[in-house]
Amino acid sequence: MKFAFYITLFSLISIAQAAFSSGKKEITRHHSSKNDRAKHSLATKRSLKSCYSKAALTMYWIPKEGEKDMLNDGKVVTLNGSKTKALKTSSGSTIAKVSKTTFEKFQMEGTGLLKNGIMVNLDSGKDEFMKVNRKESPYGLGNDEDNHLVPWVSVASNDLKKGTKLYIKELDGLKLPDGKTHNGCVRVDDEGWSFGGCQLDFFVLQFSAYQKLEDMISDKVTVKEKKDCKILDYVTSSVKKWAVI
């Protein structure tokens, strides 16, 4: 099972320009800026294509300060160290100071969770962050500000309509890290920028959850659209504690 990265479209453009000038390729993921999200939402999304009978499945999560996580090259690091980097808003005010590793991981993923429960999201550039309203979006933003991520329910897709309910055969009966059993039903709540069509990116909230699930879920899955698919709640008290809710 592979993982994918999380980032704003604005930052994707900035990073791509820097990568082009340096001769390096960058791997990037989700979230667009406000204007880009509005433009992208106007694009026509087609119904389920035949290739979804064997679709690619990756996973993504929210990096948390003080915990282990993974870099682009697959190296596992701990997001701690001397707090030398400031997470600043577009107006220049400091949200918090974090270690260089934590800062770069938050940049890479486009989002991050601080130990004190503040969640940040990239704003209008790769060096500007905003606080996420956790009362409205306790586990992060989807492909627009009114779309909220739900652990083990939300998936990202580039060719399916927001809100589409899907049944993934390989998830049905899967025991999740928090002890609950998945029924295979997921919902399109997000978009991705590092992959094309016939692929889903499964939101598993935690890197530790990814580590436990990566050998339990196939890279290729059978996906069907199922309008009456029952979306379950997989969030437990231990998950809320991890998320500082």
N, C-alpha and C positions, 0 to 999 in steps of 0.2 A: 504494500500500500504506500502510495506516494503522498507528499504534502504539497501544499501550494502557499504562495505568499500573498500578503494583504497590503494594499496601498491605494492612495488616491490617484485619479487619472492625471490631475495637475502635476503631482509628484512624478508620476510615470513619465510624463513628457520631459520634465526637468532632468530626471535621472537618465533618461534615454539620450538626451542631448549631451550630458556629461559623459556617458558611456561611449557615445560615438566619437567624441573628441579624444577620449583616452584609449580607444581601441578595444574596450572591454564590453562584454555582454552582461546585462543585468536581468535577473529573474524578478518579476514583479507580480502583484496580485490586485486586490479589490479596490474599493471605494473611490468614487469620483467626487469632485467638488460639487457645490450646489448647482452651478450653472451646467456643468457637464452631466449631472444626474438628470436635470430637467430635459436637456437635449436628447440624452440617450433613451429616456422613457418614451419618447415619441417614435422610436424605431419599432417597426412591426416585428413581433415575435411569432414564429410559426408554430404549428402544432407539433406533437411528438413525431420525430422522424424514425424511420425503420432502424437506423443505426443505434437507437436507444435499446435495442434488444441485447446489445453488448457495449454499453457505454463505459467510458473511463470514469473512475471515481477517485478523487483525492480528498484530503482533509485539511481543514485550517482551524486555527484557535487564536485566543488572545494571550499574548505574552504578559507575564506578571512579574513585577519587580521582586527580586529576591529568590526567584525560582529558576529551575533549569529550563533551557529552551534550545532551539536548533538554529544555526546559521545557514546561509545559502549553500555552503559546501557540505552540509550534513554534520558539521562539528557541533557537539553538545556543549553548551556553556552555561554558567550560572549568572543571572542578571543582577549582579551586585558589584561592589567595589566603591572606590572614592567617588563622591558625588560632585563631579566637576562640570557637568553639562546641564544647562537650564532648559526646561521645557517652556518655551515662551509662546504667548498668544500673538495674533497678528498686530495687536496694539503695542506689543513689547513688554507686557507684564509677565512675570514669572509664575508659572503654575506650581512648579517644583523643580528641585535639582536631583539629578540621577547620575549614575555612572555612565561612562562612555559606551560600554557594552549595551546597557539598558536603552540609552538614547538611540543608538544605531538600530537596535532591534525594533523599537517603537516606530522608527522611521521606516524600516523595511516592511513592517506589517501594516503600517498606517494607523495603528491603534495600540493601546497598552493599558494595563491596570497597575496602579500604584498600591503599595502596601496599605495605605490609609483609605483605600476604597475609591479614590478619584480615578475615573477612566478618561483617557485622552484619545483624541482622534486627530489625524492630520487635518489642517484647515485649508488654507489657500496656497500652501507651498510645503516643500519637504522639511523646512525648518520652523514651521508655524503650527501650533497645536490649539485645539479647543477642548473644553471640558464637555463630556457627554452627560446629558441629563439622565441620570440613572433611575429616576422615578419613571420616566417614559421608556427608556431603553436600558434596562438593568444589565443586559449582556451584550450591548453594542448595537450599532446602526447597521441596517441592511442597505439596499441600493437607493434609498432615499430617507429623509429625516422622519417620515411617517411609518417607515418599515423597520421593525425591530427584530434583531436576531434572537433565536430561541435555541438553546443547546439541544443537540441531537434531533432537531426538527428542521432547522433552516438549511437549505442548500443554495449554492450559487449556480447560476446558469446564464449563458449568453444567448441562448436561442429558444427559451421558454418564457412564457408570460409570468410576471410577478403574481404570486398567489396560487399558481398551479399546484395541485396536490398530486403527488406521485407515490407509487408503490415500488419499493426496491426489494426484490425477492431475497437478496443476500442479507438484508438487514433484519428480516422477519425472524424473530426468535433469538436475535443476538443479545447476549447479556452485556449490558453497559458497565463501565467502571464503577458507577454508583450503585450497582446491584439491580437496577431495573431492567426489564426485558423489552426490547424494541419490537414494534409490530410491523415495521417496514414502511410506515407512512411518513413522508417528509413533505416540505412545502418550499417552493421557490421564493426566497426572501432577499436574494442578493445577486450580484453580477460579478464576473471575474474578468480581468484584463490580461492574464498571462496564458489563457487557453482559448480554444475555439469552441465549436459546437460539439454536440454529442458527448458532453462531459459535465459531471456534477462535482461540486466541491462541498463536502459535508462539514458542517460547523460542529466541532466536538468540544469547544470551549477551552480545554486545557491541553497543554503539551503532554502532560502525564497521561491524559486520556488517549491521545494519539499514539503514544508509545505502547499502550495496552491493546489498542485496536488494530494497529498496523498489520499484524500478522493474522488477524481474525477476519479481515474483510478483503475480498479479492479486488485487484486493480480494475477488473471488468465486471460490470453488474448488469442485471436485467431490470429495466425500468419500464413501468407502464403508467399512463395517466389514469388516475382513479379519483373522480370528483367526490365520491363519498368516503374516501379514505379517512379514517378517524385519527386525528392528530392527538397524541397523548402528551402528558406532562411528565418529563423525566427528571425534573429538578427536585433534588432532595435537600434536607437541611444541611448536609455536608457540602453540597454544591454551593448553596447560598453562603455558607461560611467561607469557602474558598473565594467566592466572588465578592466578599465583604459587603453583603447585603443584610 
